[in-house]
Amino acid sequence: MPKQWKVDLVQDMVEKLAQMDGLVVLNFSGVTVQEMEELRRQIEKNGGRAKVMKNRLLQKVLEARNVTGMKDYLKGMSLVVYADQDILSVLKVVVEAVKGNEKFSLKAGYLDGQVMDAKGVTEMSKVPSRKELLAMIAGGLNGVIGSFAGALNSILVTFVGTIEALEKKQEGK
């Protein structure tokens, strides 16, 4: 019979997985506590969470949500990184951590309803995050609005100049 804390953990993660934007599984063999805490801080700063889980329990969570294809990646020590919103911001942090510390390595990810290997997760991290996309849109709108305001201003200046020229012409007669 499984221990109650394991049942509770699986149920909790199944509920969270239903609301997750995505998740990534990392190997963290040989990582110091300080390195792990720094990664956790960076992940949480970007709206994500990190949880060390036994592979067997993680597999049960994934199976409960009908996620197949990750079993082959669940070997060794597993750190599950997930986010309720904007997983892409969290992915960027994770990929940078993997590049900066050879003790961390990507195993796989589950994004947009698909299981991806480490290479796929790395490629997805290159996609602009929600914040970056909003900044691009705002910048584009700002440029358009600025151009429109400039065009209106030049029309007004031309109009005022024409009115002044007509006044001078009327005074001259």
Helices and strands as residue ranges (DSSP letters): H 4-19, E 22-27, H 33-45, E 48-53, H 55-64, G 71-73, E 78-83, H 87-100, E 105-111, E 114-117, H 118-124, H 130-172
